[in-house]
Amino acid sequence: MQRVFEALSSTVRRKILAYLTHADLTAGEIAARFEISKSAVSQHLGILENAGLVTSEKKGQFVHYRLVPDSLANTLNTYLQQVCPVSGPLKKESAEIAASRPAEGGGRQDSPPE
């Protein structure tokens, strides 16, 4: 549980989770949304993965990240994001990304856009 709280203590990591709400993203796609280095984003992703909040899968030369849907912490984070004004636009962007991709292309179709 310590790892989960540590992971959720960072604004950047909470924003990454919001971006992954509706779409799987590569590390590069995530990094493009932040004004920090790619290596810093990779460190944040590693912390989220070690906490069991995200999982990664290598597809070709890219690593794709997605939320772990059965994680209690992700369930709580999703609830908290409903009242967080920062996450709304990020989740909307995530839904737009998912809608622009074919069903097999990494976007998840199981969550309706907000």
N, CA, C and O atoms as a GROMACS GRO file, in nm:
protein
  456
    1MET      N    1   0.082  -0.118   0.000
    1MET     CA    2   0.000   0.000   0.000
    1MET      C    3   0.087   0.126   0.000
    1MET      O    4   0.048   0.229  -0.055
    2GLN      N    5   0.204   0.118   0.060
    2GLN     CA    6   0.298   0.231   0.063
    2GLN      C    7   0.331   0.277  -0.078
    2GLN      O    8   0.335   0.397  -0.106
    3ARG      N    9   0.356   0.182  -0.168
    3ARG     CA   10   0.390   0.216  -0.307
    3ARG      C   11   0.275   0.288  -0.377
    3ARG      O   12   0.298   0.381  -0.455
    4VAL      N   13   0.153   0.246  -0.349
    4VAL     CA   14   0.037   0.309  -0.411
    4VAL      C   15   0.027   0.455  -0.367
    4VAL      O   16   0.009   0.544  -0.450
    5PHE      N   17   0.038   0.479  -0.236
    5PHE     CA   18   0.028   0.617  -0.187
    5PHE      C   19   0.143   0.703  -0.240
    5PHE      O   20   0.124   0.819  -0.273
    6GLU      N   21   0.261   0.644  -0.246
    6GLU     CA   22   0.375   0.717  -0.302
    6GLU      C   23   0.348   0.752  -0.449
    6GLU      O   24   0.376   0.863  -0.493
    7ALA      N   25   0.295   0.656  -0.523
    7ALA     CA   26   0.267   0.679  -0.664
    7ALA      C   27   0.162   0.788  -0.683
    7ALA      O   28   0.176   0.871  -0.772
    8LEU      N   29   0.060   0.788  -0.601
    8LEU     CA   30  -0.048   0.885  -0.615
    8LEU      C   31  -0.014   1.021  -0.557
    8LEU      O   32  -0.090   1.117  -0.574
    9SER      N   33   0.099   1.032  -0.488
    9SER     CA   34   0.136   1.159  -0.427
    9SER      C   35   0.188   1.261  -0.529
    9SER      O   36   0.200   1.380  -0.496
   10SER      N   37   0.218   1.218  -0.648
   10SER     CA   38   0.273   1.306  -0.751
   10SER      C   39   0.164   1.353  -0.847
   10SER      O   40   0.086   1.273  -0.900
   11THR      N   41   0.160   1.485  -0.869
   11THR     CA   42   0.065   1.541  -0.965
   11THR      C   43   0.089   1.486  -1.104
   11THR      O   44  -0.006   1.454  -1.175
   12VAL      N   45   0.215   1.473  -1.145
   12VAL     CA   46   0.246   1.420  -1.278
   12VAL      C   47   0.192   1.278  -1.291
   12VAL      O   48   0.132   1.245  -1.394
   13ARG      N   49   0.210   1.195  -1.190
   13ARG     CA   50   0.162   1.057  -1.199
   13ARG      C   51   0.010   1.051  -1.201
   13ARG      O   52  -0.048   0.967  -1.271
   14ARG      N   53  -0.057   1.138  -1.125
   14ARG     CA   54  -0.204   1.141  -1.130
   14ARG      C   55  -0.251   1.186  -1.268
   14ARG      O   56  -0.353   1.137  -1.317
   15LYS      N   57  -0.179   1.278  -1.331
   15LYS     CA   58  -0.214   1.321  -1.466
   15LYS      C   59  -0.192   1.208  -1.566
   15LYS      O   60  -0.273   1.190  -1.658
   16ILE      N   61  -0.085   1.133  -1.549
   16ILE     CA   62  -0.061   1.017  -1.638
   16ILE      C   63  -0.178   0.920  -1.626
   16ILE      O   64  -0.227   0.869  -1.727
   17LEU      N   65  -0.223   0.893  -1.505
   17LEU     CA   66  -0.337   0.801  -1.486
   17LEU      C   67  -0.462   0.855  -1.554
   17LEU      O   68  -0.539   0.779  -1.612
   18ALA      N   69  -0.482   0.987  -1.549
   18ALA     CA   70  -0.598   1.047  -1.617
   18ALA      C   71  -0.587   1.028  -1.768
   18ALA      O   72  -0.686   0.996  -1.834
   19TYR      N   73  -0.467   1.048  -1.823
   19TYR     CA   74  -0.447   1.028  -1.966
   19TYR      C   75  -0.474   0.883  -2.008
   19TYR      O   76  -0.517   0.858  -2.121
   20LEU      N   77  -0.450   0.790  -1.919
   20LEU     CA   78  -0.468   0.648  -1.951
   20LEU      C   79  -0.610   0.600  -1.923
   20LEU      O   80  -0.639   0.481  -1.937
   21THR      N   81  -0.699   0.689  -1.884
   21THR     CA   82  -0.835   0.651  -1.850
   21THR      C   83  -0.907   0.578  -1.963
   21THR      O   84  -0.971   0.476  -1.939
   22HIS      N   85  -0.896   0.630  -2.085
   22HIS     CA   86  -0.970   0.572  -2.197
   22HIS      C   87  -0.882   0.513  -2.305
   22HIS      O   88  -0.931   0.441  -2.392
   23ALA      N   89  -0.752   0.542  -2.302
   23ALA     CA   90  -0.665   0.498  -2.411
   23ALA      C   91  -0.533   0.446  -2.357
   23ALA      O   92  -0.480   0.497  -2.258
   24ASP      N   93  -0.482   0.344  -2.423
   24ASP     CA   94  -0.347   0.299  -2.397
   24ASP      C   95  -0.255   0.395  -2.472
   24ASP      O   96  -0.284   0.431  -2.586
   25LEU      N   97  -0.146   0.435  -2.410
   25LEU     CA   98  -0.053   0.528  -2.473
   25LEU      C   99   0.089   0.476  -2.463
   25LEU      O  100   0.124   0.404  -2.370
   26THR      N  101   0.170   0.513  -2.561
   26THR     CA  102   0.312   0.480  -2.553
   26THR      C  103   0.380   0.579  -2.460
   26THR      O  104   0.325   0.684  -2.428
   27ALA      N  105   0.499   0.544  -2.417
   27ALA     CA  106   0.575   0.634  -2.332
   27ALA      C  107   0.599   0.768  -2.402
   27ALA      O  108   0.593   0.873  -2.339
   28GLY      N  109   0.625   0.763  -2.533
   28GLY     CA  110   0.646   0.886  -2.610
   28GLY      C  111   0.522   0.972  -2.617
   28GLY      O  112   0.530   1.095  -2.607
   29GLU      N  113   0.405   0.909  -2.634
   29GLU     CA  114   0.280   0.983  -2.638
   29GLU      C  115   0.252   1.050  -2.503
   29GLU      O  116   0.201   1.162  -2.497
   30ILE      N  117   0.286   0.981  -2.396
   30ILE     CA  118   0.268   1.038  -2.263
   30ILE      C  119   0.366   1.153  -2.243
   30ILE      O  120   0.328   1.260  -2.197
   31ALA      N  121   0.492   1.131  -2.277
   31ALA     CA  122   0.596   1.233  -2.257
   31ALA      C  123   0.565   1.361  -2.335
   31ALA      O  124   0.598   1.470  -2.289
   32ALA      N  125   0.503   1.348  -2.452
   32ALA     CA  126   0.471   1.465  -2.534
   32ALA      C  127   0.372   1.559  -2.466
   32ALA      O  128   0.360   1.675  -2.505
   33ARG      N  129   0.303   1.511  -2.364
   33ARG     CA  130   0.202   1.591  -2.295
   33ARG      C  131   0.258   1.664  -2.173
   33ARG      O  132   0.184   1.733  -2.102
   34PHE      N  133   0.387   1.648  -2.148
   34PHE     CA  134   0.448   1.708  -2.030
   34PHE      C  135   0.571   1.789  -2.069
   34PHE      O  136   0.634   1.762  -2.171
   35GLU      N  137   0.603   1.886  -1.989
   35GLU     CA  138   0.723   1.966  -2.011
   35GLU      C  139   0.837   1.919  -1.922
   35GLU      O  140   0.908   1.998  -1.860
   36ILE      N  141   0.853   1.787  -1.917
   36ILE     CA  142   0.964   1.727  -1.845
   36ILE      C  143   1.032   1.629  -1.939
   36ILE      O  144   0.976   1.596  -2.044
   37SER      N  145   1.150   1.584  -1.904
   37SER     CA  146   1.225   1.496  -1.993
   37SER      C  147   1.156   1.360  -2.007
   37SER      O  148   1.078   1.318  -1.922
   38LYS      N  149   1.190   1.294  -2.117
   38LYS     CA  150   1.136   1.159  -2.139
   38LYS      C  151   1.183   1.063  -2.031
   38LYS      O  152   1.110   0.973  -1.991
   39SER      N  153   1.306   1.082  -1.984
   39SER     CA  154   1.355   0.992  -1.879
   39SER      C  155   1.279   1.015  -1.748
   39SER      O  156   1.257   0.920  -1.672
   40ALA      N  157   1.238   1.138  -1.721
   40ALA     CA  158   1.159   1.165  -1.602
   40ALA      C  159   1.022   1.098  -1.613
   40ALA      O  160   0.971   1.042  -1.516
   41VAL      N  161   0.962   1.105  -1.733
   41VAL     CA  162   0.834   1.038  -1.755
   41VAL      C  163   0.851   0.887  -1.738
   41VAL      O  164   0.765   0.822  -1.679
   42SER      N  165   0.960   0.833  -1.789
   42SER     CA  166   0.986   0.689  -1.773
   42SER      C  167   0.997   0.651  -1.625
   42SER      O  168   0.948   0.546  -1.585
   43GLN      N  169   1.060   0.736  -1.546
   43GLN     CA  170   1.070   0.709  -1.402
   43GLN      C  171   0.931   0.710  -1.338
   43GLN      O  172   0.900   0.625  -1.255
   44HIS      N  173   0.847   0.807  -1.376
   44HIS     CA  174   0.711   0.812  -1.323
   44HIS      C  175   0.633   0.687  -1.362
   44HIS      O  176   0.560   0.630  -1.281
   45LEU      N  177   0.648   0.645  -1.487
   45LEU     CA  178   0.579   0.524  -1.533
   45LEU      C  179   0.627   0.401  -1.456
   45LEU      O  180   0.547   0.312  -1.424
   46GLY      N  181   0.756   0.395  -1.428
   46GLY     CA  182   0.810   0.284  -1.348
   46GLY      C  183   0.750   0.279  -1.209
   46GLY      O  184   0.719   0.172  -1.158
   47ILE      N  185   0.735   0.395  -1.147
   47ILE     CA  186   0.674   0.401  -1.014
   47ILE      C  187   0.528   0.355  -1.019
   47ILE      O  188   0.483   0.280  -0.933
   48LEU      N  189   0.455   0.401  -1.122
   48LEU     CA  190   0.316   0.359  -1.136
   48LEU      C  191   0.306   0.209  -1.161
   48LEU      O  192   0.215   0.142  -1.110
   49GLU      N  193   0.399   0.156  -1.240
   49GLU     CA  194   0.398   0.012  -1.268
   49GLU      C  195   0.434  -0.068  -1.143
   49GLU      O  196   0.371  -0.170  -1.115
   50ASN      N  197   0.533  -0.023  -1.068
   50ASN     CA  198   0.571  -0.093  -0.945
   50ASN      C  199   0.460  -0.090  -0.840
   50ASN      O  200   0.452  -0.179  -0.756
   51ALA      N  201   0.376   0.012  -0.846
   51ALA     CA  202   0.264   0.021  -0.753
   51ALA      C  203   0.145  -0.061  -0.798
   51ALA      O  204   0.046  -0.074  -0.726
   52GLY      N  205   0.153  -0.118  -0.919
   52GLY     CA  206   0.044  -0.200  -0.970
   52GLY      C  207  -0.070  -0.119  -1.029
   52GLY      O  208  -0.181  -0.171  -1.044
   53LEU      N  209  -0.046   0.007  -1.062
   53LEU     CA  210  -0.150   0.093  -1.116
   53LEU      C  211  -0.156   0.090  -1.268
   53LEU      O  212  -0.262   0.109  -1.327
   54VAL      N  213  -0.041   0.066  -1.332
   54VAL     CA  214  -0.036   0.054  -1.477
   54VAL      C  215   0.042  -0.071  -1.514
   54VAL      O  216   0.119  -0.124  -1.434
   55THR      N  217   0.021  -0.114  -1.634
   55THR     CA  218   0.096  -0.226  -1.687
   55THR      C  219   0.149  -0.185  -1.824
   55THR      O  220   0.093  -0.097  -1.889
   56SER      N  221   0.256  -0.248  -1.866
   56SER     CA  222   0.315  -0.214  -1.995
   56SER      C  223   0.324  -0.338  -2.081
   56SER      O  224   0.333  -0.451  -2.032
   57GLU      N  225   0.322  -0.313  -2.212
   57GLU     CA  226   0.335  -0.423  -2.309
   57GLU      C  227   0.415  -0.370  -2.427
   57GLU      O  228   0.382  -0.267  -2.485
   58LYS      N  229   0.521  -0.443  -2.462
   58LYS     CA  230   0.602  -0.404  -2.576
   58LYS      C  231   0.536  -0.453  -2.703
   58LYS      O  232   0.509  -0.572  -2.718
   59LYS      N  233   0.509  -0.359  -2.794
   59LYS     CA  234   0.451  -0.391  -2.924
   59LYS      C  235   0.543  -0.331  -3.028
   59LYS      O  236   0.546  -0.209  -3.048
   60GLY      N  237   0.619  -0.417  -3.094
   60GLY     CA  238   0.718  -0.368  -3.190
   60GLY      C  239   0.826  -0.292  -3.116
   60GLY      O  240   0.885  -0.343  -3.020
   61GLN      N  241   0.852  -0.170  -3.158
   61GLN     CA  242   0.957  -0.092  -3.093
   61GLN      C  243   0.903  -0.001  -2.983
   61GLN      O  244   0.979   0.072  -2.920
   62PHE      N  245   0.772  -0.005  -2.959
   62PHE     CA  246   0.711   0.084  -2.861
   62PHE      C  247   0.660   0.007  -2.740
   62PHE      O  248   0.619  -0.109  -2.750
   63VAL      N  249   0.663   0.072  -2.626
   63VAL     CA  250   0.604   0.017  -2.505
   63VAL      C  251   0.474   0.092  -2.481
   63VAL      O  252   0.472   0.215  -2.471
   64HIS      N  253   0.365   0.017  -2.472
   64HIS     CA  254   0.232   0.075  -2.450
   64HIS      C  255   0.194   0.057  -2.304
   64HIS      O  256   0.215  -0.049  -2.245
   65TYR      N  257   0.137   0.162  -2.246
   65TYR     CA  258   0.095   0.160  -2.106
   65TYR      C  259  -0.056   0.167  -2.098
   65TYR      O  260  -0.121   0.233  -2.179
   66ARG      N  261  -0.111   0.098  -1.998
   66ARG     CA  262  -0.255   0.100  -1.974
   66ARG      C  263  -0.281   0.088  -1.825
   66ARG      O  264  -0.197   0.038  -1.750
   67LEU      N  265  -0.397   0.133  -1.783
   67LEU     CA  266  -0.437   0.119  -1.643
   67LEU      C  267  -0.461  -0.027  -1.611
   67LEU      O  268  -0.500  -0.105  -1.697
   68VAL      N  269  -0.437  -0.064  -1.487
   68VAL     CA  270  -0.475  -0.196  -1.438
   68VAL      C  271  -0.618  -0.180  -1.385
   68VAL      O  272  -0.638  -0.120  -1.279
   69PRO      N  273  -0.717  -0.232  -1.458
   69PRO     CA  274  -0.857  -0.201  -1.425
   69PRO      C  275  -0.904  -0.258  -1.292
   69PRO      O  276  -0.995  -0.202  -1.231
   70ASP      N  277  -0.847  -0.367  -1.246
   70ASP     CA  278  -0.894  -0.430  -1.124
   70ASP      C  279  -0.825  -0.378  -0.998
   70ASP      O  280  -0.843  -0.433  -0.890
   71SER      N  281  -0.746  -0.272  -1.012
   71SER     CA  282  -0.674  -0.217  -0.898
   71SER      C  283  -0.769  -0.131  -0.814
   71SER      O  284  -0.833  -0.040  -0.865
   72LEU      N  285  -0.776  -0.161  -0.684
   72LEU     CA  286  -0.858  -0.082  -0.593
   72LEU      C  287  -0.811   0.064  -0.594
   72LEU      O  288  -0.893   0.156  -0.589
   73ALA      N  289  -0.681   0.084  -0.600
   73ALA     CA  290  -0.628   0.220  -0.602
   73ALA      C  291  -0.675   0.295  -0.727
   73ALA      O  292  -0.706   0.414  -0.719
   74ASN      N  293  -0.680   0.229  -0.842
   74ASN     CA  294  -0.730   0.294  -0.964
   74ASN      C  295  -0.878   0.326  -0.950
   74ASN      O  296  -0.924   0.429  -0.999
   75THR      N  297  -0.952   0.238  -0.886
   75THR     CA  298  -1.094   0.264  -0.863
   75THR      C  299  -1.110   0.388  -0.777
   75THR      O  300  -1.192   0.475  -0.808
   76LEU      N  301  -1.032   0.398  -0.670
   76LEU     CA  302  -1.038   0.516  -0.584
   76LEU      C  303  -0.990   0.641  -0.658
   76LEU      O  304  -1.047   0.749  -0.643
   77ASN      N  305  -0.885   0.626  -0.738
   77ASN     CA  306  -0.833   0.739  -0.814
   77ASN      C  307  -0.938   0.788  -0.914
   77ASN      O  308  -0.955   0.909  -0.931
   78THR      N  309  -1.007   0.697  -0.979
   78THR     CA  310  -1.113   0.735  -1.073
   78THR      C  311  -1.221   0.814  -1.001
   78THR      O  312  -1.271   0.913  -1.053
   79TYR      N  313  -1.257   0.769  -0.883
   79TYR     CA  314  -1.357   0.840  -0.802
   79TYR      C  315  -1.308   0.981  -0.769
   79TYR      O  316  -1.382   1.078  -0.783
   80LEU      N  317  -1.184   0.992  -0.725
   80LEU     CA  318  -1.129   1.123  -0.690
   80LEU      C  319  -1.120   1.214  -0.811
   80LEU      O  320  -1.138   1.335  -0.798
   81GLN      N  321  -1.092   1.158  -0.928
   81GLN     CA  322  -1.083   1.239  -1.048
   81GLN      C  323  -1.217   1.300  -1.087
   81GLN      O  324  -1.221   1.399  -1.160
   82GLN      N  325  -1.326   1.243  -1.039
   82GLN     CA  326  -1.457   1.300  -1.068
   82GLN      C  327  -1.473   1.438  -1.005
   82GLN      O  328  -1.546   1.522  -1.058
   83VAL      N  329  -1.406   1.462  -0.894
   83VAL     CA  330  -1.416   1.591  -0.826
   83VAL      C  331  -1.294   1.679  -0.848
   83VAL      O  332  -1.289   1.792  -0.799
   84CYS      N  333  -1.196   1.630  -0.919
   84CYS     CA  334  -1.072   1.704  -0.944
   84CYS      C  335  -1.086   1.783  -1.073
   84CYS      O  336  -1.104   1.723  -1.180
   85PRO      N  337  -1.078   1.916  -1.067
   85PRO     CA  338  -1.097   1.995  -1.188
   85PRO      C  339  -0.985   1.977  -1.292
   85PRO      O  340  -1.008   2.002  -1.410
   86VAL      N  341  -0.868   1.936  -1.251
   86VAL     CA  342  -0.755   1.920  -1.342
   86VAL      C  343  -0.773   1.800  -1.434
   86VAL      O  344  -0.735   1.805  -1.551
   87SER      N  345  -0.831   1.692  -1.384
   87SER     CA  346  -0.836   1.569  -1.461
   87SER      C  347  -0.942   1.569  -1.571
   87SER      O  348  -0.930   1.491  -1.666
   88GLY      N  349  -1.042   1.653  -1.563
   88GLY     CA  350  -1.148   1.656  -1.664
   88GLY      C  351  -1.097   1.671  -1.807
   88GLY      O  352  -1.128   1.587  -1.891
   89PRO      N  353  -1.019   1.775  -1.835
   89PRO     CA  354  -0.967   1.791  -1.972
   89PRO      C  355  -0.874   1.678  -2.015
   89PRO      O  356  -0.871   1.642  -2.132
   90LEU      N  357  -0.798   1.622  -1.921
   90LEU     CA  358  -0.706   1.513  -1.954
   90LEU      C  359  -0.784   1.387  -1.991
   90LEU      O  360  -0.749   1.317  -2.086
   91LYS      N  361  -0.890   1.359  -1.916
   91LYS     CA  362  -0.973   1.243  -1.946
   91LYS      C  363  -1.047   1.263  -2.079
   91LYS      O  364  -1.067   1.167  -2.153
   92LYS      N  365  -1.088   1.386  -2.109
   92LYS     CA  366  -1.153   1.415  -2.236
   92LYS      C  367  -1.056   1.389  -2.351
   92LYS      O  368  -1.093   1.330  -2.453
   93GLU      N  369  -0.930   1.432  -2.334
   93GLU     CA  370  -0.829   1.406  -2.437
   93GLU      C  371  -0.806   1.257  -2.453
   93GLU      O  372  -0.791   1.208  -2.565
   94SER      N  373  -0.805   1.183  -2.343
   94SER     CA  374  -0.789   1.039  -2.348
   94SER      C  375  -0.903   0.975  -2.428
   94SER      O  376  -0.879   0.885  -2.509
   95ALA      N  377  -1.025   1.020  -2.406
   95ALA     CA  378  -1.140   0.967  -2.478
   95ALA      C  379  -1.129   1.000  -2.628
   95ALA      O  380  -1.164   0.917  -2.712
   96GLU      N  381  -1.082   1.120  -2.660
   96GLU     CA  382  -1.065   1.158  -2.800
   96GLU      C  383  -0.959   1.072  -2.869
   96GLU      O  384  -0.975   1.034  -2.985
   97ILE      N  385  -0.851   1.042  -2.798
   97ILE     CA  386  -0.747   0.954  -2.853
   97ILE      C  387  -0.805   0.816  -2.880
   97ILE      O  388  -0.784   0.759  -2.987
   98ALA      N  389  -0.879   0.764  -2.782
   98ALA     CA  390  -0.938   0.631  -2.798
   98ALA      C  391  -1.035   0.627  -2.914
   98ALA      O  392  -1.039   0.529  -2.989
   99ALA      N  393  -1.114   0.733  -2.931
   99ALA     CA  394  -1.213   0.736  -3.039
   99ALA      C  395  -1.147   0.746  -3.176
   99ALA      O  396  -1.205   0.703  -3.276
  100SER      N  397  -1.028   0.804  -3.181
  100SER     CA  398  -0.960   0.821  -3.310
  100SER      C  399  -0.885   0.697  -3.356
  100SER      O  400  -0.837   0.692  -3.469
  101ARG      N  401  -0.875   0.597  -3.270
  101ARG     CA  402  -0.801   0.474  -3.302
  101ARG      C  403  -0.898   0.361  -3.332
  101ARG      O  404  -1.008   0.356  -3.278
  102PRO      N  405  -0.854   0.269  -3.418
  102PRO     CA  406  -0.936   0.148  -3.438
  102PRO      C  407  -0.943   0.069  -3.308
  102PRO      O  408  -0.856   0.084  -3.222
  103ALA      N  409  -1.046  -0.012  -3.291
  103ALA     CA  410  -1.067  -0.088  -3.167
  103ALA      C  411  -0.946  -0.171  -3.128
  103ALA      O  412  -0.919  -0.185  -3.009
  104GLU      N  413  -0.872  -0.225  -3.225
  104GLU     CA  414  -0.757  -0.309  -3.193
  104GLU      C  415  -0.628  -0.227  -3.182
  104GLU      O  416  -0.523  -0.283  -3.152
  105GLY      N  417  -0.634  -0.097  -3.205
  105GLY     CA  418  -0.514  -0.015  -3.210
  105GLY      C  419  -0.468   0.040  -3.077
  105GLY      O  420  -0.385   0.131  -3.076
  106GLY      N  421  -0.519  -0.010  -2.966
  106GLY     CA  422  -0.468   0.036  -2.838
  106GLY      C  423  -0.569   0.116  -2.759
  106GLY      O  424  -0.554   0.131  -2.638
  107GLY      N  425  -0.672   0.169  -2.825
  107GLY     CA  426  -0.774   0.241  -2.752
  107GLY      C  427  -0.870   0.140  -2.689
  107GLY      O  428  -0.901   0.038  -2.749
  108ARG      N  429  -0.916   0.170  -2.570
  108ARG     CA  430  -1.012   0.081  -2.505
  108ARG      C  431  -1.152   0.133  -2.532
  108ARG      O  432  -1.178   0.252  -2.517
  109GLN      N  433  -1.238   0.046  -2.571
  109GLN     CA  434  -1.375   0.083  -2.602
  109GLN      C  435  -1.470   0.049  -2.488
  109GLN      O  436  -1.591   0.066  -2.502
  110ASP      N  437  -1.418   0.000  -2.374
  110ASP     CA  438  -1.504  -0.042  -2.266
  110ASP      C  439  -1.549   0.072  -2.178
  110ASP      O  440  -1.641   0.053  -2.098
  111SER      N  441  -1.489   0.190  -2.189
  111SER     CA  442  -1.526   0.303  -2.106
  111SER      C  443  -1.581   0.413  -2.195
  111SER      O  444  -1.513   0.457  -2.288
  112PRO      N  445  -1.702   0.458  -2.168
  112PRO     CA  446  -1.758   0.565  -2.251
  112PRO      C  447  -1.689   0.698  -2.221
  112PRO      O  448  -1.649   0.722  -2.107
  113PRO      N  449  -1.674   0.784  -2.322
  113PRO     CA  450  -1.614   0.915  -2.298
  113PRO      C  451  -1.703   0.998  -2.207
  113PRO      O  452  -1.824   0.977  -2.201
  114GLU      N  453  -1.641   1.093  -2.137
  114GLU     CA  454  -1.717   1.179  -2.047
  114GLU      C  455  -1.749   1.308  -2.114
  114GLU      O  456  -1.813   1.395  -2.054
   0.00000   0.00000   0.00000
